[in-house]
Amino acid sequence: MVFGDKRVVFCLSRRGGLWICASGDRNPGIVSQFPSGARAGLTRFFGEVVEVPKLVQNKTKGVEYTTCSYYCMFGEHSIPLAVTVDKLTCALEYETRQKQVCCEGYHRSGSDCLPTCTRKCVFGECTAPEVCTCYEGYSKVNEYLCEPVCESGCENGRCVAPNTCVCEEGFERNANGKCAEVCDRECQLGWCEENECRCHEGYAPEEVAGGGDMRCVAQCDEPCQNGQCVQPNVCRCEAGLSY
């Protein structure tokens, strides 16, 4: 792996709960050890030796000579004079430092190295380089896309969250929790499914006079003379009569 003008060769391994990274050509003896993180990628880094420029100032005392003029007896005269001055010199030096560099496939985030996925994980999390792990209740559609799972299915609807099915237009949830077609007429004492009136066992659909709606009525195996079938195989006699 190349960083600037330095070639760094490293080997990442795990030994006794520690991740071990070694960097190479410029200083092959450097080895970094650190505890492994609970989450993949939190400690994926190694040490790289870099040279950092540093400006060094050097201040010294020195003596400089000059001349001083003065007037005496109507004439100008000069004498040599020594003056003490501060001298400042600067030099550019380099010091070596060891900095933490994320391993290949990871990127820096604060003080951590996190795995890198070139595409965003939809309803999932990047847990290793180019590896997307779905959230709980979701399943993989492709490498980077996860979708919610409805365990009981979502026919005639759309699964929008784990075990949450929203019926399509023209459908509604029936007593069984399924998305059934919306009926254009009422089904009394029963339920409507695929625009047909469904009845419980022992009942049969019957059209309600005058409205086109349906209702479920009880059925008796034997005719209920002088009475009315009020429950499956239960006949209620008319007033003044007994069974």
Long-range contacts (C-beta under 8 A, 24 or more apart in sequence): 1-104, 3-48, 3-101, 4-50, 6-48, 6-49, 6-50, 8-46, 8-48, 8-101, 10-46, 10-103, 12-44, 12-46, 12-103, 19-43, 19-44, 21-45, 21-46, 21-47, 21-103, 22-46, 23-47, 23-48, 23-49, 23-101, 30-98, 32-100, 37-112, 39-127, 40-115, 40-127, 40-128, 41-106, 41-112, 41-113, 41-114, 41-115, 41-127, 41-128, 42-112, 42-113, 42-114, 43-112, 43-113, 44-102, 44-103, 44-105, 44-106, 44-113, 44-115, 45-100, 45-101, 45-102, 45-103, 45-106, 45-113, 46-100, 46-101, 46-103, 47-98, 47-99, 47-100, 47-101, 48-98, 48-99, 48-100, 48-101, 49-96, 49-97, 49-98, 50-96, 50-97, 50-98, 50-99, 51-94, 51-95, 51-96, 52-94, 52-95, 52-96, 52-97, 53-92, 53-93, 53-94, 54-92, 54-93, 54-94, 54-95, 55-90, 55-91, 55-92, 55-93, 56-90, 56-91, 56-92, 56-93, 57-88, 57-89, 57-90, 58-88, 58-89, 58-90, 58-91, 59-86, 59-87, 59-88, 60-86, 60-87, 60-89, 61-85, 61-86, 61-87, 62-86, 62-87, 104-129, 105-129, 105-130, 117-144, 119-143, 119-144, 120-144, 121-146, 122-146, 123-147, 123-148, 136-162, 137-161, 137-162, 137-163, 138-162, 152-177, 154-179, 155-179, 156-180, 156-181, 185-211, 185-212, 185-213, 185-214, 186-213, 186-214, 187-213, 187-214, 187-215, 187-216, 188-213, 188-214, 188-215, 188-216, 189-215, 189-216, 189-217, 190-214, 190-215, 190-216, 201-232, 202-231, 202-232, 202-233, 203-232
